[in-house]
Amino acid sequence: MVDEMLNNFWNRLAFSVLLVTITTTGNISCDHATEAESVAVNKPIDQPTEDPIDPDLAAVLDPNQKALIVTVPAIHATDFVSASDAQLPPEAEVIGVIVGDQPRAYLLQGMATIDYHVVNDMLNDTPIAVTYCNQSECVQVFTSKDGSKTPLELQVGGRIGKNMMIADHGQRFFQKQKIKPVVEYPSERTTWGQWKKEHPESDIYLGNPSAAPETMRSNSSTDKE
């Protein structure tokens, strides 16, 4: 019965923005999503609706949370700045990723707006997606489950409360949960000064152009090496 209600609920949500108030009890945490919740958010969403969310979902969601359902166009990283050219303060926070012998940093400030919360990239011929939710301060990096060399197409899929959802070809899942269509890739949240000291050969993705002065982008390159 509960599974059927969850299935009907997610199938009725729209791809367009829908802001509603959920009057339920229970808990969804960015760090502790349960297997039952994972099943719920992995349902395809293909029928637009403006119906209110079922109040019978009392065992799944937090009280009075707001759900924002939206599909943001996929972002693919293209512009990178070398560590020696990046004019960033050493205390600037970054997400650091190393694939093989190639390190790369992603400026957290440049990912703080909703359209840059999910950034797809190819690092050392490996598809990754760097994700950051500024509501919950969750940072996760993902790669393909099957070892594919095809770039990922992950998108921001909305959020419930402070928990960001990610869309993958019509399926939505929480940023950090047990069951998802991609696998987590090791990453490090650190400062630019520390990352640059440890990886002087690194480059950095600055993200949203409005989040950093133009001088930080003056030496950017559109070529991935």
N, CA, C and O of each residue as an XYZ file, in Angstrom:
900
protein
N       0.823     -1.199      0.000
C       0.000      0.000      0.000
C       0.868      1.264      0.000
O       0.645      2.178     -0.794
N       1.877      1.306      0.915
C       2.747      2.481      0.977
C       3.539      2.646     -0.310
O       3.680      3.756     -0.823
N       4.070      1.512     -0.842
C       4.827      1.578     -2.096
C       3.965      2.107     -3.232
O       4.432      2.889     -4.060
N       2.706      1.680     -3.271
C       1.803      2.135     -4.325
C       1.549      3.636     -4.204
O       1.512      4.343     -5.211
N       1.373      4.125     -2.969
C       1.158      5.555     -2.768
C       2.382      6.361     -3.178
O       2.263      7.416     -3.801
N       3.579      5.847     -2.819
C       4.807      6.538     -3.201
C       4.970      6.589     -4.711
O       5.365      7.611     -5.272
N       4.660      5.471     -5.365
C       4.769      5.414     -6.814
C       3.837      6.423     -7.467
O       4.242      7.140     -8.382
N       2.596      6.483     -7.007
C       1.630      7.430     -7.569
C       2.050      8.867     -7.318
O       1.876      9.738     -8.170
N       2.606      9.104     -6.136
C       3.032     10.458     -5.779
C       4.112     10.981     -6.710
O       3.996     12.087     -7.238
N       5.170     10.188     -6.917
C       6.280     10.667     -7.731
C       5.926     10.724     -9.209
O       6.446     11.569     -9.937
N       5.065      9.852     -9.652
C       4.653      9.885    -11.050
C       3.777     11.083    -11.366
O       3.620     11.426    -12.538
N       3.196     11.738    -10.355
C       2.340     12.882    -10.603
C       3.078     14.210    -10.577
O       2.524     15.231    -10.982
N       4.346     14.214    -10.096
C       5.072     15.476    -10.003
C       5.492     15.981    -11.383
O       5.664     15.191    -12.312
N       5.655     17.290    -11.512
C       5.962     17.886    -12.811
C       7.448     18.100    -12.986
O       8.198     18.146    -12.011
N       7.880     18.233    -14.254
C       9.234     18.639    -14.542
C       9.384     20.149    -14.342
O      10.485     20.633    -14.084
N       8.300     20.880    -14.458
C       8.348     22.317    -14.214
C       8.401     22.583    -12.728
O       8.174     21.677    -11.926
N       8.699     23.823    -12.347
C       8.847     24.163    -10.937
C       7.519     24.004    -10.219
O       6.482     24.475    -10.685
N       7.570     23.324     -9.067
C       6.381     23.124     -8.246
C       6.782     23.360     -6.805
O       7.614     22.632     -6.264
N       6.194     24.375     -6.174
C       6.505     24.675     -4.791
C       5.295     24.358     -3.940
O       4.233     24.959     -4.102
N       5.461     23.414     -3.034
C       4.349     22.989     -2.206
C       4.821     22.816     -0.783
O       6.020     22.694     -0.533
N       3.891     22.805      0.149
C       4.207     22.525      1.542
C       3.767     21.113      1.867
O       2.636     20.717      1.589
N       4.683     20.358      2.462
C       4.412     18.975      2.805
C       4.057     18.889      4.282
O       4.871     19.247      5.133
N       2.863     18.425      4.597
C       2.454     18.276      5.993
C       2.563     16.814      6.369
O       1.589     16.063      6.312
N       3.773     16.424      6.757
C       4.046     15.026      7.067
C       4.913     14.933      8.301
O       5.324     15.942      8.874
N       5.187     13.691      8.704
C       6.129     13.451      9.786
C       7.154     12.453      9.321
O       6.987     11.819      8.280
N       8.236     12.307     10.102
C       9.294     11.387      9.718
C      10.557     12.165      9.451
O      10.696     13.293      9.924
N      11.499     11.584      8.690
C      12.775     12.246      8.521
C      13.449     11.831      7.225
O      13.502     10.651      6.878
N      13.963     12.830      6.519
C      14.910     12.594      5.427
C      16.132     13.432      5.742
O      16.021     14.651      5.874
N      17.264     12.828      5.863
C      18.495     13.542      6.151
C      19.451     13.386      4.998
O      19.501     12.335      4.361
N      20.212     14.432      4.726
C      21.197     14.358      3.647
C      22.210     13.258      3.918
O      22.732     12.641      2.990
N      22.482     13.019      5.188
C      23.490     12.040      5.546
C      22.913     10.668      5.867
O      23.659      9.698      5.995
N      21.595     10.578      5.996
C      21.011      9.319      6.448
C      19.732      8.977      5.688
O      18.726      8.631      6.308
N      19.751      9.066      4.373
C      18.593      8.659      3.593
C      18.441      7.144      3.672
O      19.428      6.419      3.548
N      17.233      6.663      3.874
C      17.013      5.237      4.033
C      16.761      4.570      2.695
O      16.550      5.237      1.682
N      16.784      3.250      2.703
C      16.539      2.493      1.475
C      15.128      2.738      0.967
O      14.917      2.806     -0.243
N      14.154      2.874      1.869
C      12.771      3.132      1.463
C      12.659      4.477      0.766
O      11.946      4.609     -0.228
N      13.366      5.481      1.288
C      13.340      6.795      0.656
C      14.007      6.747     -0.712
O      13.572      7.425     -1.643
N      15.083      5.931     -0.835
C      15.769      5.797     -2.107
C      14.829      5.268     -3.179
O      14.842      5.745     -4.314
N      14.016      4.286     -2.821
C      13.053      3.740     -3.769
C      12.071      4.828     -4.192
O      11.714      4.929     -5.366
N      11.640      5.634     -3.238
C      10.648      6.665     -3.537
C      11.150      7.668     -4.549
O      10.421      8.022     -5.475
N      12.385      8.139     -4.397
C      12.858      9.201     -5.278
C      13.404      8.682     -6.600
O      13.719      9.481     -7.482
N      13.526      7.385     -6.760
C      13.995      6.843     -8.022
C      12.863      6.521     -8.988
O      13.087      5.839     -9.988
N      11.653      6.997     -8.710
C      10.550      6.797     -9.636
C      10.609      7.842    -10.754
O      10.911      9.005    -10.485
N      10.324      7.450    -12.008
C      10.313      8.426    -13.090
C       9.205      9.453    -12.895
O       8.150      9.140    -12.344
N       9.446     10.677    -13.348
C       8.467     11.760    -13.227
C       8.099     12.204    -14.641
O       8.890     12.873    -15.305
N       6.930     11.844    -15.093
C       6.616     12.106    -16.491
C       5.218     12.682    -16.701
O       4.812     12.867    -17.848
N       4.472     12.971    -15.644
C       3.129     13.496    -15.818
C       2.975     14.790    -15.027
O       2.976     14.758    -13.796
N       2.839     15.945    -15.720
C       2.693     17.200    -15.002
C       1.412     17.228    -14.178
O       0.390     16.663    -14.568
N       1.489     17.893    -13.038
C       0.322     18.022    -12.193
C       0.511     19.178    -11.242
O       1.640     19.608    -11.005
N      -0.571     19.688    -10.694
C      -0.499     20.693     -9.648
C      -1.212     20.182     -8.389
O      -1.554     20.959     -7.497
N      -1.427     18.872     -8.335
C      -2.080     18.282     -7.172
C      -1.202     18.441     -5.935
O       0.022     18.381     -6.049
N      -1.794     18.644     -4.750
C      -0.989     18.676     -3.523
C      -0.407     17.309     -3.234
O      -0.935     16.290     -3.681
N       0.684     17.291     -2.485
C       1.320     16.027     -2.127
C       0.447     15.272     -1.134
O      -0.144     15.870     -0.235
N       0.369     13.955     -1.303
C      -0.464     13.121     -0.441
C      -0.062     13.266      1.021
O       1.106     13.060      1.350
N      -0.993     13.613      1.913
C      -0.665     13.690      3.343
C      -0.384     12.333      3.950
O       0.156     12.253      5.054
N      -0.742     11.250      3.246
C      -0.532      9.907      3.777
C       0.941      9.470      3.726
O       1.287      8.386      4.196
N       1.797     10.317      3.157
C       3.216      9.976      3.124
C       3.874     10.327      4.462
O       5.001     10.821      4.500
N       3.169     10.071      5.535
C       3.594     10.532      6.856
C       4.886      9.890      7.337
O       5.575     10.453      8.187
N       5.221      8.728      6.808
C       6.398      8.020      7.314
C       7.660      8.387      6.556
O       8.720      7.830      6.841
N       7.586      9.307      5.599
C       8.715      9.531      4.710
C       9.380     10.888      4.903
O      10.609     10.959      4.916
N       8.623     11.952      5.051
C       9.184     13.294      4.967
C       9.083     14.064      6.277
O       8.278     13.730      7.147
N       9.907     15.093      6.406
C       9.899     15.944      7.594
C       8.650     16.813      7.648
O       8.041     17.085      6.613
N       8.257     17.254      8.849
C       7.081     18.120      8.954
C       7.299     19.453      8.246
O       8.346     20.086      8.384
N       6.291     19.862      7.489
C       6.251     21.209      6.904
C       7.438     21.532      6.000
O       7.786     22.699      5.823
N       8.051     20.511      5.436
C       9.110     20.773      4.473
C       8.514     21.296      3.175
O       7.355     21.025      2.857
N       9.310     22.041      2.436
C       8.887     22.504      1.127
C       9.639     21.741      0.046
O      10.843     21.510      0.151
N       8.917     21.360     -0.982
C       9.525     20.629     -2.087
C       9.627     21.543     -3.298
O       8.636     22.140     -3.718
N      10.812     21.649     -3.849
C      11.030     22.397     -5.079
C      11.439     21.390     -6.148
O      12.546     20.853     -6.105
N      10.555     21.134     -7.102
C      10.828     20.182     -8.167
C      11.165     20.969     -9.432
O      10.331     21.720     -9.939
N      12.368     20.801     -9.933
C      12.827     21.573    -11.071
C      13.883     20.767    -11.814
O      14.620     19.991    -11.205
N      13.954     20.947    -13.110
C      15.015     20.327    -13.893
C      15.885     21.424    -14.486
O      15.443     22.166    -15.363
N      17.109     21.527    -14.015
C      18.058     22.534    -14.487
C      18.902     21.909    -15.597
O      19.363     20.778    -15.444
N      19.115     22.609    -16.705
C      19.943     22.061    -17.782
C      21.304     21.599    -17.266
O      21.905     22.240    -16.403
N      21.776     20.481    -17.805
C      23.054     19.918    -17.362
C      24.203     20.883    -17.650
O      24.268     21.481    -18.723
N      25.103     21.027    -16.687
C      26.295     21.855    -16.825
C      27.493     20.946    -17.079
O      27.689     19.954    -16.377
N      28.291     21.292    -18.087
C      29.526     20.559    -18.371
C      30.705     21.515    -18.218
O      30.747     22.565    -18.859
N      31.651     21.150    -17.377
C      32.809     22.002    -17.136
C      33.655     22.128    -18.399
O      33.972     21.128    -19.044
N      34.013     23.344    -18.744
C      34.845     23.567    -19.931
C      36.010     24.516    -19.659
O      37.085     24.340    -20.232
N      35.825     25.503    -18.810
C      36.870     26.504    -18.570
C      37.647     26.178    -17.310
O      37.068     26.012    -16.236
N      38.974     26.085    -17.448
C      39.826     25.756    -16.310
C      40.988     26.744    -16.230
O      41.448     27.256    -17.251
N      41.454     27.004    -15.025
C      42.570     27.904    -14.785
C      43.658     27.128    -14.054
O      43.367     26.385    -13.117
N      44.895     27.294    -14.472
C      45.995     26.603    -13.808
C      46.184     27.148    -12.400
O      45.791     28.276    -12.104
N      46.786     26.344    -11.540
C      47.006     26.765    -10.165
C      47.874     28.020    -10.092
O      47.675     28.874     -9.228
N      48.822     28.121    -10.993
C      49.718     29.282    -10.965
C      49.037     30.557    -11.438
O      49.470     31.654    -11.085
N      47.983     30.429    -12.227
C      47.304     31.607    -12.772
C      46.055     32.004    -11.986
O      45.583     33.134    -12.111
N      45.521     31.100    -11.188
C      44.270     31.386    -10.484
C      44.501     32.399     -9.364
O      45.270     32.149     -8.436
N      43.833     33.531     -9.460
C      43.970     34.590     -8.455
C      42.878     34.428     -7.402
O      41.909     35.186     -7.360
N      43.061     33.431     -6.567
C      42.075     33.116     -5.536
C      42.683     33.280     -4.148
O      43.866     33.000     -3.956
N      41.894     33.726     -3.189
C      42.409     33.782     -1.813
C      42.667     32.370     -1.300
O      41.908     31.458     -1.627
N      43.704     32.166     -0.513
C      44.043     30.806     -0.049
C      42.949     30.164      0.789
O      42.886     28.939      0.890
N      42.075     30.986      1.397
C      41.020     30.421      2.246
C      39.778     30.028      1.467
O      38.837     29.493      2.053
N      39.745     30.276      0.165
C      38.592     29.898     -0.652
C      38.398     28.390     -0.604
O      39.354     27.632     -0.769
N      37.155     27.952     -0.376
C      36.878     26.529     -0.286
C      36.759     25.898     -1.671
O      36.198     26.494     -2.591
N      37.290     24.694     -1.805
C      37.232     23.965     -3.064
C      36.902     22.512     -2.792
O      37.066     22.011     -1.680
N      36.428     21.845     -3.843
C      36.276     20.396     -3.847
C      37.411     19.846     -4.696
O      37.515     20.175     -5.877
N      38.246     19.030     -4.122
C      39.380     18.478     -4.847
C      39.127     17.040     -5.275
O      38.628     16.223     -4.501
N      39.484     16.745     -6.530
C      39.300     15.396     -7.081
C      40.584     15.007     -7.810
O      41.192     15.828     -8.496
N      40.981     13.766     -7.657
C      42.143     13.247     -8.381
C      41.719     11.979     -9.109
O      41.203     11.045     -8.496
N      41.940     11.951    -10.416
C      41.694     10.751    -11.213
C      43.024     10.341    -11.831
O      43.575     11.065    -12.660
N      43.536      9.192    -11.435
C      44.861      8.791    -11.882
C      45.895      9.746    -11.316
O      46.037      9.881    -10.100
N      46.617     10.407    -12.214
C      47.620     11.382    -11.776
C      47.186     12.814    -12.077
O      48.008     13.730    -12.062
N      45.903     13.007    -12.349
C      45.412     14.342    -12.714
C      44.512     14.903    -11.613
O      43.415     14.393    -11.385
N      44.976     15.956    -10.930
C      44.150     16.611     -9.907
C      43.373     17.782    -10.504
O      43.820     18.418    -11.459
N      42.213     18.053     -9.931
C      41.427     19.227    -10.337
C      40.611     19.698     -9.131
O      40.114     18.897     -8.339
N      40.491     21.011     -9.020
C      39.697     21.602     -7.943
C      38.475     22.294     -8.544
O      38.488     22.729     -9.695
N      37.433     22.382     -7.744
C      36.184     23.035     -8.155
C      35.832     24.059     -7.077
O      35.638     23.706     -5.913
N      35.752     25.317     -7.471
C      35.518     26.400     -6.526
C      34.110     26.297     -5.956
O      33.131     26.333     -6.703
N      34.004     26.170     -4.638
C      32.701     26.001     -4.000
C      31.818     27.227     -4.216
O      30.616     27.098     -4.449
N      32.410     28.409     -4.140
C      31.651     29.638     -4.348
C      31.025     29.676     -5.735
O      29.921     30.191     -5.912
N      31.733     29.130     -6.715
C      31.234     29.104     -8.079
C      30.135     28.097     -8.316
O      29.534     28.080     -9.390
N      29.855     27.240     -7.317
C      28.798     26.242     -7.425
C      27.642     26.538     -6.481
O      26.775     25.690     -6.273
N      27.627     27.745     -5.908
C      26.655     28.065     -4.861
C      25.266     28.397     -5.394
O      24.300     28.357     -4.633
N      25.137     28.723     -6.676
C      23.822     29.003     -7.246
C      23.234     27.713     -7.799
O      23.967     26.800     -8.181
N      21.893     27.642     -7.840
C      21.217     26.389     -8.162
C      21.602     25.839     -9.532
O      21.626     24.622     -9.720
N      21.902     26.709    -10.490
C      22.233     26.219    -11.825
C      23.631     25.618    -11.901
O      23.978     25.002    -12.909
N      24.439     25.785    -10.858
C      25.789     25.215    -10.836
C      25.980     24.215     -9.691
O      27.114     23.852     -9.379
N      24.895     23.768     -9.067
C      25.021     22.793     -7.974
C      25.531     21.446     -8.468
O      26.116     20.691     -7.692
N      25.322     21.133     -9.731
C      25.785     19.868    -10.317
C      26.606     20.185    -11.557
O      26.099     20.796    -12.498
N      27.868     19.777    -11.566
C      28.775     20.051    -12.682
C      29.338     18.730    -13.198
O      30.013     18.011    -12.461
N      29.064     18.413    -14.454
C      29.602     17.222    -15.094
C      30.958     17.542    -15.713
O      31.174     18.635    -16.235
N      31.860     16.579    -15.646
C      33.209     16.817    -16.162
C      33.807     15.498    -16.641
O      33.343     14.415    -16.283
N      34.858     15.624    -17.466
C      35.679     14.480    -17.861
C      37.083     14.749    -17.348
O      37.747     15.679    -17.803
N      37.533     13.943    -16.408
C      38.854     14.128    -15.809
C      39.683     12.882    -16.072
O      39.356     11.790    -15.605
N      40.745     13.058    -16.814
C      41.611     11.932    -17.189
C      40.794     10.818    -17.851
O      40.952      9.637    -17.541
N      39.915     11.232    -18.772
C      39.052     10.323    -19.541
C      38.037      9.578    -18.668
O      37.514      8.539    -19.073
N      37.766     10.093    -17.500
C      36.789      9.473    -16.601
C      35.639     10.445    -16.360
O      35.874     11.591    -15.976
N      34.394     10.004    -16.580
C      33.258     10.894    -16.337
C      33.004     11.050    -14.837
O      32.919     10.061    -14.108
N      32.887     12.282    -14.391
C      32.538     12.547    -13.000
C      31.481     13.643    -12.963
O      31.311     14.391    -13.926
N      30.785     13.725    -11.856
C      29.848     14.814    -11.614
C      30.107     15.318    -10.197
O      30.004     14.566     -9.228
N      30.443     16.588    -10.094
C      30.724     17.213     -8.807
C      29.454     17.919     -8.347
O      28.893     18.727     -9.087
N      28.998     17.623     -7.137
C      27.729     18.179     -6.664
C      27.918     18.889     -5.332
O      28.686     18.450     -4.476
N      27.198     20.002     -5.177
C      27.276     20.780     -3.939
C      25.911     21.373     -3.635
O      25.320     22.049     -4.478
N      25.412     21.120     -2.433
C      24.159     21.709     -1.976
C      24.483     22.729     -0.890
O      24.963     22.367      0.184
N      24.222     24.000     -1.170
C      24.553     25.036     -0.191
C      23.529     25.116      0.933
O      23.747     25.836      1.908
N      22.409     24.387      0.818
C      21.429     24.347      1.894
C      21.861     23.391      3.006
O      21.754     23.716      4.189
N      22.344     22.226      2.623
C      22.754     21.215      3.589
C      24.267     21.132      3.755
O      24.763     20.445      4.647
N      25.007     21.846      2.878
C      26.471     21.803      2.852
C      26.993     20.408      2.517
O      28.086     20.029      2.939
N      26.210     19.652      1.761
C      26.649     18.341      1.293
C      27.520     18.493      0.045
O      27.206     19.275     -0.853
N      28.595     17.751      0.004
C      29.466     17.675     -1.173
C      29.601     16.211     -1.558
O      29.982     15.384     -0.730
N      29.291     15.885     -2.813
C      29.426     14.518     -3.303
C      29.938     14.558     -4.737
O      29.546     15.418     -5.526
N      30.823     13.610     -5.067
C      31.305     13.444     -6.441
C      30.912     12.048     -6.890
O      31.053     11.081     -6.141
N      30.415     11.948     -8.125
C      29.927     10.673     -8.633
C      30.632     10.310     -9.939
O      31.182     11.171    -10.625
N      30.605      9.023    -10.265
C      31.060      8.536    -11.554
C      30.131      7.405    -11.996
O      29.232      7.007    -11.255
N      30.351      6.896    -13.201
C      29.485      5.854    -13.746
C      29.655      4.541    -12.994
O      30.746      4.212    -12.528
N      28.561      3.800    -12.886
C      28.609      2.493    -12.239
C      29.345      1.461    -13.084
O      30.020      0.579    -12.554
N      29.208      1.581    -14.403
C      29.701      0.535    -15.293
C      31.075      0.821    -15.887
O      31.524      0.094    -16.774
N      31.756      1.874    -15.410
C      33.066      2.198    -15.950
C      33.029      2.827    -17.324
O      34.051      2.886    -18.008
N      31.869      3.296    -17.739
C      31.715      3.911    -19.054
C      32.567      5.171    -19.185
O      32.820      5.859    -18.196
N      33.007      5.471    -20.403
C      33.752      6.690    -20.692
C      32.847      7.788    -21.238
O      33.324      8.841    -21.662
N      31.548      7.542    -21.227
C      30.585      8.530    -21.717
C      30.338      9.577    -20.633
O      30.104      9.224    -19.477
N      30.386     10.865    -20.993
C      30.141     11.905    -19.980
C      28.791     11.737    -19.302
O      27.810     11.348    -19.937
N      28.747     12.030    -18.017
C      27.493     12.002    -17.276
C      26.623     13.194    -17.667
O      27.118     14.210    -18.155
N      25.332     13.051    -17.444
C      24.379     14.118    -17.752
C      23.505     14.399    -16.526
O      22.292     14.574    -16.651
N      24.114     14.440    -15.362
C      23.356     14.700    -14.151
C      22.909     16.159    -14.100
O      23.602     17.054    -14.585
N      21.739     16.378    -13.505
C      21.146     17.708    -13.411
C      20.612     17.948    -12.008
O      20.337     17.004    -11.267
N      20.469     19.205    -11.654
C      19.757     19.533    -10.426
C      18.292     19.164    -10.632
O      17.673     19.576    -11.613
N      17.741     18.384     -9.700
C      16.355     17.931     -9.829
C      15.414     18.536     -8.818
O      14.238     18.176     -8.773
N      15.919     19.463     -7.992
C      15.086     20.108     -6.993
C      15.577     19.781     -5.598
O      16.707     19.325     -5.422
N      14.731     20.011     -4.610
C      15.090     19.674     -3.239
C      13.825     19.480     -2.405
O      12.757     19.996     -2.734
N      13.970     18.740     -1.343
C      12.931     18.605     -0.332
C      13.540     19.082      0.980
O      14.496     18.490      1.481
N      12.989     20.142      1.526
C      13.629     20.770      2.669
C      15.007     21.259      2.262
O      15.133     22.034      1.314
N      16.035     20.818      2.960
C      17.413     21.185      2.634
C      18.145     20.069      1.900
O      19.367     20.113      1.761
N      17.405     19.074      1.432
C      18.010     17.913      0.795
C      17.887     17.984     -0.719
O      16.790     17.862     -1.264
N      19.008     18.181     -1.396
C      19.000     18.335     -2.849
C      18.725     17.010     -3.538
O      19.205     15.954     -3.125
N      17.928     17.099     -4.615
C      17.704     15.956     -5.483
C      18.456     16.166     -6.792
O      18.604     17.291     -7.270
N      18.919     15.075     -7.354
C      19.643     15.084     -8.621
C      18.840     14.277     -9.624
O      18.304     13.219     -9.294
N      18.757     14.783    -10.858
C      18.021     14.098    -11.918
C      19.001     13.409    -12.867
O      20.013     13.984    -13.267
N      18.679     12.179    -13.213
C      19.488     11.406    -14.154
C      18.552     10.713    -15.132
O      17.977      9.668    -14.828
N      18.405     11.317    -16.325
C      17.538     10.764    -17.357
C      16.128     10.478    -16.833
O      15.571      9.405    -17.068
N      15.564     11.451    -16.123
C      14.187     11.336    -15.675
C      13.998     10.735    -14.298
O      12.887     10.753    -13.769
N      15.065     10.197    -13.697
C      14.986      9.664    -12.341
C      15.594     10.667    -11.371
O      16.623     11.280    -11.657
N      14.952     10.826    -10.232
C      15.478     11.708     -9.207
C      15.938     10.903     -8.000
O      15.297      9.929     -7.605
N      17.052     11.322     -7.424
C      17.558     10.690     -6.215
C      18.192     11.762     -5.340
O      18.636     12.801     -5.828
N      18.226     11.490     -4.028
C      18.861     12.432     -3.129
C      20.370     12.403     -3.325
O      20.957     11.383     -3.686
N      20.975     13.559     -3.073
C      22.413     13.712     -3.282
C      23.210     12.644     -2.532
O      24.200     12.119     -3.042
N      22.762     12.333     -1.317
C      23.470     11.304     -0.548
C      22.458     10.291     -0.028
O      21.714     10.568      0.913
N      22.439      9.138     -0.639
C      21.522      8.075     -0.243
C      22.138      6.740     -0.614
O      23.151      6.689     -1.311
N      21.525      5.655     -0.146
C      22.117      4.330     -0.330
C      21.997      3.818     -1.756
O      22.922      3.195     -2.275
N      20.860      4.078     -2.391
C      20.602      3.533     -3.724
C      20.535      4.685     -4.723
O      19.720      5.595     -4.566
N      21.371      4.652     -5.733
C      21.358      5.691     -6.763
C      21.953      5.114     -8.046
O      22.628      4.086     -8.005
N      21.708      5.769     -9.189
C      22.163      5.207    -10.467
C      23.636      5.454    -10.773
O      24.132      5.021    -11.813
N      24.340      6.145     -9.876
C      25.776      6.394    -10.039
C      26.478      5.988     -8.753
O      25.823      5.713     -7.748
N      27.810      5.947     -8.776
C      28.569      5.584     -7.585
C      29.406      6.775     -7.133
O      29.795      7.626     -7.933
N      29.667      6.813     -5.842
C      30.450      7.918     -5.290
C      31.925      7.779     -5.661
O      32.482      6.681     -5.673
N      32.542      8.927     -5.964
C      33.974      8.952     -6.265
C      34.669      9.751     -5.164
O      34.120     10.749     -4.696
N      35.867      9.334     -4.738
C      36.544     10.037     -3.644
C      36.805     11.506     -3.968
O      37.171     11.856     -5.090
N      36.609     12.347     -2.972
C      36.859     13.784     -3.139
C      37.278     14.355     -1.801
O      37.178     13.695     -0.768
N      37.746     15.584     -1.834
C      38.204     16.249     -0.619
C      37.694     17.684     -0.606
O      37.874     18.428     -1.570
N      37.063     18.060      0.487
C      36.666     19.452      0.671
C      37.751     20.137      1.491
O      38.020     19.751      2.628
N      38.370     21.152      0.907
C      39.518     21.773      1.541
C      39.612     23.234      1.100
O      38.698     23.752      0.459
N      40.711     23.890      1.443
C      40.921     25.264      0.987
C      41.802     25.260     -0.262
O      42.572     24.331     -0.504
N      41.661     26.321     -1.037
C      42.467     26.441     -2.248
C      43.957     26.490     -1.898
O      44.773     25.900     -2.607
N      44.321     27.182     -0.819
C      45.724     27.263     -0.433
C      46.310     25.903     -0.121
O      47.430     25.602     -0.534
N      45.564     25.067      0.610
C      46.047     23.735      0.957
C      46.106     22.835     -0.265
O      47.077     22.104     -0.458
N      45.054     22.889     -1.100
C      45.030     22.056     -2.305
C      46.170     22.428     -3.255
O      46.837     21.551     -3.802
N      46.389     23.717     -3.446
C      47.453     24.183     -4.338
C      48.829     23.773     -3.813
O      49.722     23.430     -4.588
N      48.989     23.813     -2.486
C      50.266     23.411     -1.892
C      50.541     21.936     -2.135
O      51.670     21.550     -2.437
N      49.509     21.114     -2.001
C      49.670     19.672     -2.162
C      49.669     19.244     -3.626
O      50.262     18.225     -3.981
N      48.994     20.038     -4.485
C      48.871     19.672     -5.901
C      49.146     20.909     -6.776
O      48.225     21.451     -7.387
N      50.401     21.349     -6.834
C      50.725     22.564     -7.611
C      50.452     22.424     -9.102
O      50.357     23.424     -9.814
N      50.326     21.192     -9.573
C      50.056     20.955    -10.994
C      48.566     20.973    -11.311
O      48.175     20.790    -12.463
N      47.747     21.190    -10.314
C      46.290     21.159    -10.484
C      45.807     22.358    -11.297
O      46.472     23.391    -11.381
N      44.637     22.185    -11.885
C      43.897     23.331    -12.405
C      42.615     23.444    -11.597
O      42.348     22.611    -10.731
N      41.819     24.475    -11.878
C      40.611     24.709    -11.089
C      39.476     25.164    -11.987
O      39.670     25.934    -12.928
N      38.297     24.672    -11.676
C      37.067     25.106    -12.349
C      36.404     26.143    -11.460
O      36.134     25.883    -10.287
N      36.140     27.336    -12.025
C      35.639     28.453    -11.237
C      34.118     28.525    -11.193
O      33.564     29.240    -10.358
N      33.431     27.803    -12.072
C      31.978     27.753    -12.014
C      31.295     29.001    -12.527
O      31.701     29.572    -13.539
N      30.253     29.423    -11.824
C      29.414     30.547    -12.240
C      30.259     31.801    -12.456
O      30.944     32.247    -11.536
N      30.218     32.381    -13.673
C      31.035     33.572    -13.949
C      30.730     34.738    -13.017
O      31.606     35.562    -12.756
N      29.517     34.819    -12.520
C      29.156     35.941    -11.654
C      29.669     35.761    -10.227
O      29.573     36.678     -9.411
N      30.212     34.582     -9.927
C      30.649     34.301     -8.564
C      32.097     34.687     -8.317
O      32.558     34.651     -7.176
N      32.825     35.057     -9.371
C      34.238     35.396     -9.212
C      34.579     36.564    -10.133
O      33.994     36.695    -11.208
N      35.527     37.419     -9.717
C      35.936     38.538    -10.570
C      36.471     38.056    -11.916
O      37.009     36.954    -12.024
N      36.320     38.875    -12.914
C      36.773     38.519    -14.263
C      38.264     38.224    -14.287
O      38.720     37.424    -15.104
N      39.040     38.863    -13.396
C      40.483     38.631    -13.385
C      40.825     37.182    -13.089
O      41.878     36.695    -13.500
N      39.934     36.484    -12.372
C      40.186     35.084    -12.069
C      40.051     34.222    -13.315
O      40.544     33.094    -13.347
N      39.387     34.745    -14.341
C      39.103     33.965    -15.542
C      39.934     34.410    -16.733
O      39.769     33.893    -17.838
N      40.813     35.353    -16.515
C      41.539     35.934    -17.641
C      42.455     34.924    -18.317
O      42.782     35.070    -19.495
N      42.870     33.897    -17.575
C      43.784     32.901    -18.141
C      43.119     31.554    -18.322
O      43.799     30.539    -18.474
N      41.776     31.534    -18.306
C      41.078     30.252    -18.434
C      41.250     29.683    -19.826
O      41.500     30.405    -20.791
N      41.111     28.368    -19.908
C      41.253     27.659    -21.180
C      40.056     26.780    -21.396
O      39.528     26.202    -20.446
N      39.614     26.668    -22.642
C      38.492     25.783    -22.962
C      38.974     24.399    -23.361
O      38.162     23.542    -23.709
N      40.278     24.165    -23.318
C      40.817     22.863    -23.687
C      41.083     22.036    -22.444
O      41.758     22.492    -21.521
N      40.552     20.811    -22.417
C      40.844     19.874    -21.351
C      42.114     19.128    -21.696
O      42.287     18.649    -22.817
N      42.990     19.037    -20.728
C      44.253     18.360    -20.994
C      44.305     17.036    -20.253
O      45.296     16.312    -20.350
